[in-house]
């Protein structure tokens, strides 16, 4: 009976079969299998039994809410334990899957079938035979005693993928029973394990911009690789020990795998991915979703770790989680020590959202223009004197609680920075990139000083809040050496600053090729944070902490910046 046509979003995986199965090319039977009208005389038919609860299927699958419903797809084949001259297992010479399915990417009833007929050469007289399905990776009977679960391109549905881009390594067995007419019928029992990932989010940033481009799963032992088959089961004692097999990954065509919905999975929702794993119990089981965040021109991640997860042969485990990430405020941008935020009256979520238009490279004249505007910077002169002993001049308004220049230098020398690309939300959009720095209290403890002492003098003994001398940053040795990647292990000793970028006051600032009053998330990310200290000798400048990561170099710096820039002063209290 013909299946009722599915919605286009439900079974896009079912078009996985559009590409030739090159792994089978060594088998002499392939020539006949490609013919539209093969000679089937003298061949024995093996046909799947009807089953309403566990369809005998393979390669492509759809999530049913709890389990996985599989379907036959183009170039699938099975093996029967009827020895040939060279092998114990015999591969089918021909099947009718190609006759009943369609090529290409179109999603319709002919993209897959729930039942198939397989024809074999040779003599078949026994009342029953063992049957095996080994996934798409091994189509040659020579390899019927092992199964390979792919580390990359590990995917069986539902998003549409070409077969060449899907290394699945599924494994199923069954017993074929002889019928009165000489044919055989069988059911398949799946022996691999399956994981269905169906993330969702109640945060608007994810549903607005939340396209998952790939998924990576890792654990404490091999999830994939080459396994022996023993007694029609996966021999877990043959689990690979190579580190590369502790990870599996999949990605979608044209970098698109799934979109994050606003609620948990429903039957009409295709926003999920099904992967194959070896059975077993795993610790430190980590799922990493890869995003392409807004304007960062890089890759961001949402990482979820589960202490202990068990996968049972033939069963599907569903992981569905509400993705909730840090939401940073958008009113943190100020000219240096201004009374009001840079976009007051024109906030991204206001009736006139100039901030958002500027973010999206639309030029504007609504940025602060003169000292009659409460958004204008503090024009206080840097120093009361020029003898090096004058009282310090510092921010007194929005930047008064920012670190002073001495503190910045301590961060520069002993902050031991790390950078991660975990996703966060800003202006209802997805962004990524944070720098982690040691807290001043941690640095003080490690250096045998008090926090007050670090605030009073830089590591070279100079109080740059009072000196007319600017610090020579090239003279300071960075004690931590290379930039660390990921999050630090001792998280309690650190604080983080997101790559919030900033807004420039003139046409050519930051983006020479784009003459807009905009700078936000340089390639691949940038962080600029005001200090509380103005720059000596420059009444229109103040010191900033800068992190600038590009494709060519990573830069950490402390430098003067024009006070007209709209950048962040969002230093955490516990820093």
Residue pairs with C-beta under 8 A, 6 or more apart in sequence:
2 109
3 109
3 114
5 108
5 109
6 107
6 109
7 268
8 107
9 268
9 269
9 270
10 62
10 158
10 268
10 270
11 60
11 62
11 107
11 111
11 112
11 157
11 158
11 270
12 107
12 158
12 159
12 160
12 270
13 60
13 61
13 62
13 156
13 157
13 158
13 159
13 160
13 161
13 274
14 60
14 62
14 71
14 73
14 107
14 111
14 112
14 157
14 158
14 160
15 104
15 105
15 106
15 107
15 111
15 160
16 59
16 60
16 73
16 156
16 157
16 160
16 161
16 162
16 163
16 166
17 59
17 60
17 73
17 74
17 75
17 76
17 97
17 101
17 103
17 111
17 112
17 163
18 74
18 103
18 104
18 105
18 162
18 163
19 75
19 162
19 163
19 164
20 75
21 74
21 75
21 77
21 136
21 139
21 163
22 164
23 136
23 137
23 138
23 139
23 140
24 30
24 33
24 75
24 77
24 91
24 139
24 140
26 140
26 142
27 91
27 139
27 140
27 141
29 91
29 92
29 93
29 94
29 121
32 38
32 39
32 93
32 94
33 77
33 92
33 93
33 94
33 95
33 98
34 98
35 94
36 98
36 99
38 93
38 94
40 94
40 119
42 121
43 93
43 94
43 119
43 120
43 121
44 119
44 120
44 122
44 124
44 182
44 183
44 184
45 117
45 118
45 119
45 183
45 184
46 78
46 80
46 92
46 117
46 118
46 119
46 120
46 131
46 176
46 183
46 184
46 185
46 186
47 115
47 116
47 117
47 118
47 183
47 184
47 185
47 186
48 56
48 115
48 116
48 185
48 186
48 187
48 188
49 56
49 185
49 186
49 187
50 115
51 187
54 187
54 189
55 69
55 70
55 71
55 114
56 70
56 115
56 172
56 174
56 186
56 187
56 188
57 69
57 70
57 71
57 72
57 114
57 188
58 70
58 71
58 72
58 73
58 76
58 133
58 135
58 170
58 172
58 188
59 70
59 71
59 72
59 73
59 76
59 135
59 136
59 156
59 163
59 166
59 168
59 170
60 70
60 71
60 73
60 112
60 156
60 157
60 158
61 68
61 69
61 70
61 71
61 156
61 157
61 158
61 194
61 274
62 68
62 69
62 71
62 157
62 158
63 69
63 157
63 158
63 196
63 198
63 265
63 272
63 274
63 316
63 318
64 267
65 265
65 267
66 316
66 318
67 315
67 316
68 156
68 157
68 194
68 196
68 274
68 316
70 156
70 190
71 112
71 113
71 114
72 97
72 101
72 112
72 113
72 114
72 115
72 116
73 97
73 101
73 111
73 112
73 163
74 97
74 98
74 101
74 103
74 163
75 97
75 98
75 136
75 139
75 163
76 95
76 97
76 116
76 133
76 136
77 91
77 92
77 95
77 118
77 139
78 91
78 92
78 118
78 131
78 132
78 133
79 89
79 90
79 91
79 92
79 131
79 132
79 133
79 134
79 141
79 144
80 89
80 90
80 92
80 120
80 124
80 129
80 130
80 131
80 132
80 176
81 88
81 89
81 90
81 129
81 130
81 132
82 89
82 90
82 120
82 122
82 123
82 124
82 129
83 89
83 90
84 90
84 122
84 141
86 142
87 141
87 142
87 144
88 141
88 144
88 145
89 132
89 141
89 144
89 145
90 120
90 121
90 122
90 141
91 139
91 140
91 141
92 118
92 119
92 120
93 119
93 120
93 121
94 118
94 119
95 116
95 117
95 118
95 119
96 116
96 117
97 113
97 116
100 110
100 113
100 116
101 110
101 111
101 112
101 113
102 108
102 110
102 111
105 160
107 160
124 178
124 182
124 184
126 178
127 177
127 178
128 175
128 176
128 177
128 178
128 184
129 175
129 176
129 184
130 173
130 174
130 175
130 176
130 232
131 173
131 174
131 175
131 176
131 186
131 188
132 144
132 171
132 172
132 173
132 229
132 232
133 170
133 171
133 172
133 173
133 188
134 143
134 144
134 147
134 170
134 171
135 147
135 148
135 168
135 169
135 170
135 171
135 276
136 163
136 166
136 167
136 168
137 147
137 148
137 150
137 167
137 168
137 169
138 144
138 146
138 147
138 148
144 229
145 228
145 229
146 226
146 227
146 228
146 229
147 169
147 171
147 192
147 226
147 227
147 229
147 234
148 167
148 169
148 224
148 225
148 226
148 227
149 168
149 169
149 192
149 223
149 224
149 225
149 227
149 248
149 276
149 277
149 278
150 167
150 168
150 169
150 224
150 248
150 276
151 167
151 223
151 224
151 225
151 244
151 245
151 247
151 248
151 249
152 167
152 248
152 249
152 250
153 161
153 165
153 166
153 167
153 249
153 250
153 251
154 167
154 168
154 169
154 224
154 248
154 249
154 250
154 275
154 276
155 161
155 166
155 168
155 250
155 273
155 274
155 275
156 166
156 168
156 170
156 194
156 274
156 275
156 276
157 273
157 274
158 270
158 272
158 273
158 274
159 252
159 253
159 256
159 257
159 258
159 270
159 273
160 253
161 252
161 253
162 253
165 253
168 276
169 192
169 224
169 276
170 190
170 192
170 276
171 190
171 191
171 192
171 229
171 234
172 188
172 189
172 190
172 191
172 192
173 188
173 189
173 191
173 232
173 233
174 186
174 187
174 188
174 189
175 186
175 187
176 184
176 185
176 186
177 184
177 185
177 186
178 184
179 185
189 314
190 313
190 314
191 232
191 233
191 234
191 279
191 313
191 314
192 234
192 276
192 277
192 278
192 279
192 313
192 314
193 276
193 277
193 278
193 279
193 280
193 311
193 312
193 313
193 314
193 315
193 316
193 317
194 274
194 275
194 276
194 277
194 311
194 315
194 316
194 317
195 217
195 274
195 275
195 277
195 311
195 316
195 317
195 318
195 319
196 272
196 273
196 274
196 316
196 317
196 318
196 319
197 215
197 272
197 273
197 274
197 275
197 287
197 319
197 320
198 264
198 265
198 269
198 271
198 272
198 273
198 318
198 319
198 320
199 212
199 260
199 271
199 289
199 302
199 320
199 321
199 323
200 260
200 261
200 262
200 263
200 264
200 265
200 271
200 320
200 321
200 322
200 323
201 207
201 210
201 260
201 261
201 262
201 322
201 323
201 324
202 262
202 263
202 322
202 324
203 323
203 324
203 325
203 327
203 425
204 425
204 428
205 325
205 327
205 425
205 426
205 428
205 429
205 430
206 260
206 323
206 325
206 425
206 430
207 260
207 261
207 262
208 428
208 429
209 291
209 293
209 294
209 429
209 430
210 259
210 260
210 291
210 323
210 430
211 256
211 257
211 258
211 259
211 260
211 291
211 292
212 257
212 258
212 259
212 260
212 273
212 289
212 290
212 291
213 251
213 252
213 255
213 256
213 257
213 290
213 291
213 292
213 299
214 249
214 250
214 251
214 252
214 255
214 257
214 289
214 290
215 249
215 250
215 251
215 257
215 273
215 275
215 287
215 288
215 289
215 290
216 247
216 248
216 249
216 287
216 288
216 290
217 223
217 247
217 248
217 249
217 275
217 277
217 285
217 286
217 287
217 288
218 246
218 247
218 248
218 284
218 285
218 286
218 288
219 246
219 282
219 283
219 284
219 285
219 286
219 309
220 246
220 282
220 283
220 284
220 285
221 239
221 246
221 280
221 282
222 239
222 240
222 241
222 242
222 245
222 246
222 278
223 245
223 246
223 247
223 248
223 277
223 278
223 282
224 240
224 245
224 248
224 276
224 277
224 278
225 239
225 240
225 242
225 245
225 278
226 238
226 240
227 234
227 235
227 236
227 238
227 239
227 240
227 278
228 234
228 235
228 238
229 235
230 238
233 313
234 278
234 279
234 313
236 278
236 279
236 280
239 278
239 280
248 275
248 276
248 277
250 257
250 273
250 275
251 257
251 290
252 258
255 292
257 273
258 270
258 271
258 272
258 273
259 271
260 271
260 323
261 269
261 271
264 320
264 322
265 271
265 272
265 318
265 320
274 316
277 311
278 311
279 311
279 312
279 313
280 310
280 311
281 308
281 309
281 310
281 311
282 308
282 309
282 310
282 311
283 307
283 308
284 305
284 307
285 305
285 306
285 307
285 308
285 309
286 303
286 304
286 305
286 306
287 303
287 304
287 305
287 306
287 319
288 301
288 302
288 303
288 304
289 301
289 302
289 303
289 323
290 299
290 300
290 301
291 299
291 300
291 301
291 302
291 423
291 430
291 432
292 299
292 300
293 300
293 423
293 429
293 430
293 431
293 432
294 429
294 430
294 431
294 521
295 359
295 431
295 520
295 521
296 431
296 432
296 433
296 499
296 521
296 523
296 524
296 525
297 521
297 523
297 524
298 421
298 432
298 433
298 523
298 524
298 525
299 421
299 432
300 421
300 422
300 423
300 430
300 431
300 432
300 433
301 421
301 422
301 423
301 432
302 323
302 325
302 422
302 423
303 422
304 319
304 321
306 319
309 317
311 317
325 422
325 423
325 424
325 425
326 424
326 425
326 498
327 424
327 425
327 426
328 424
328 425
328 426
328 498
328 500
328 570
329 570
330 343
330 347
330 348
330 349
330 355
330 426
330 427
331 341
331 343
331 344
331 347
332 341
332 500
332 568
332 569
332 570
333 341
333 342
333 343
333 500
333 502
333 503
333 566
333 567
333 568
334 340
334 341
334 342
334 375
334 398
334 399
334 530
334 566
334 567
334 568
334 569
335 342
335 368
335 375
335 376
335 377
335 563
335 564
335 565
335 566
336 377
336 378
336 395
336 399
336 530
336 534
336 542
336 561
336 563
336 565
337 377
337 378
337 380
337 395
337 396
337 397
337 398
337 399
337 400
337 530
337 532
337 542
337 563
338 368
338 374
338 375
338 376
338 377
338 378
338 397
338 398
339 374
339 375
339 397
339 398
340 374
340 375
340 398
341 347
341 375
341 398
342 355
342 367
342 368
342 375
342 503
342 566
343 354
343 355
343 358
343 366
343 367
343 566
344 374
344 375
345 352
346 352
346 353
346 354
346 355
346 366
347 353
347 355
348 355
348 356
348 359
348 427
349 356
349 427
349 428
352 366
354 364
354 366
355 427
356 427
357 364
358 364
358 367
358 503
358 516
358 517
358 518
359 427
359 518
359 520
361 514
361 516
361 518
362 516
363 515
363 516
363 517
364 517
367 503
367 505
367 517
367 566
368 375
368 376
368 564
368 566
370 376
371 379
377 540
377 563
377 564
378 395
378 396
378 397
378 399
378 563
379 539
379 540
379 563
380 393
380 396
380 534
381 393
381 534
381 539
382 393
382 534
382 535
382 536
382 537
382 538
382 539
383 390
383 393
383 466
383 468
383 536
384 390
384 391
384 393
386 468
387 468
388 466
388 467
388 468
388 469
389 466
390 466
391 466
392 404
392 463
392 465
392 466
392 533
393 465
393 534
394 400
394 404
394 465
394 532
394 533
394 534
395 402
395 530
395 532
395 533
395 534
395 542
398 569
399 530
399 531
399 532
399 542
399 569
400 532
401 532
401 571
402 529
402 530
402 531
402 532
402 569
402 571
403 411
403 440
403 531
403 532
403 545
403 571
403 575
404 455
404 465
404 531
404 532
404 533
405 458
405 464
405 465
405 471
405 531
405 533
405 543
405 558
406 454
406 455
406 456
406 457
406 458
406 463
406 464
406 465
407 440
407 454
407 455
407 531
408 531
408 543
408 545
408 558
409 458
409 459
409 464
409 471
409 473
409 476
409 558
410 440
410 443
410 454
410 458
410 459
411 437
411 438
411 440
411 443
411 545
412 473
412 476
412 478
412 556
412 557
412 558
413 459
413 476
413 477
413 478
413 479
414 438
414 443
414 446
414 447
414 459
414 479
414 480
415 437
415 438
415 443
415 480
416 437
416 438
416 479
416 480
416 484
416 488
417 435
417 436
417 437
417 480
417 483
417 484
417 547
417 556
418 435
418 436
418 483
418 484
418 485
418 486
418 487
418 488
418 494
419 433
419 434
419 435
419 436
419 483
419 484
419 485
419 525
419 547
419 549
419 554
420 433
420 434
420 436
420 485
420 486
420 487
421 432
421 433
421 434
421 525
422 432
422 434
422 487
423 430
423 431
423 432
424 430
424 431
424 432
424 434
424 498
425 431
426 498
426 500
431 498
431 499
431 521
432 499
432 525
433 498
433 499
433 521
433 524
433 525
433 527
433 549
434 496
434 497
434 498
434 499
435 496
435 497
435 499
435 527
435 547
436 484
436 487
436 488
436 494
436 495
436 496
437 494
437 495
437 496
437 497
437 575
438 446
438 493
438 494
439 493
439 494
439 495
439 574
439 575
440 451
440 454
440 455
440 575
441 451
442 493
442 494
443 454
444 450
444 451
444 453
444 454
447 454
456 463
457 463
458 464
458 471
459 476
460 471
460 475
460 476
462 469
462 471
464 470
464 471
464 533
465 533
467 536
468 536
468 537
469 536
470 535
470 536
470 537
470 560
471 558
473 557
473 558
473 559
478 556
483 554
483 556
488 494
495 572
495 574
495 575
496 572
497 527
497 529
497 545
497 547
497 570
497 571
498 527
499 521
499 525
499 526
499 527
499 547
499 549
500 520
500 527
500 528
500 567
500 568
500 570
501 519
501 520
501 521
501 522
501 526
501 527
501 528
501 567
502 519
502 520
502 528
502 565
502 566
502 567
502 568
503 517
503 518
503 519
503 520
503 565
503 566
503 567
504 510
504 511
504 517
504 518
504 519
504 565
504 566
505 517
505 562
505 564
505 565
505 566
506 517
507 515
507 516
507 517
508 515
509 517
509 519
509 565
510 518
510 519
510 522
511 518
511 519
519 526
522 548
522 549
522 550
523 550
523 551
524 549
524 550
524 551
525 547
525 549
526 546
526 547
526 548
526 549
527 545
527 546
527 547
527 548
527 568
528 544
528 545
528 546
528 561
528 565
528 567
528 568
529 544
529 545
529 567
529 568
529 569
529 570
529 571
530 542
530 543
530 544
530 567
530 568
530 569
531 542
531 543
531 544
531 545
531 558
533 542
533 543
534 541
534 542
534 543
534 563
535 541
535 542
535 543
535 560
538 560
540 562
540 563
540 564
541 560
541 561
541 562
541 563
542 560
542 561
542 563
543 558
543 559
543 560
543 561
544 558
544 559
544 560
544 561
544 567
545 558
546 555
546 556
546 557
546 558
546 559
547 555
547 556
548 554
548 555
548 557
549 555
561 567
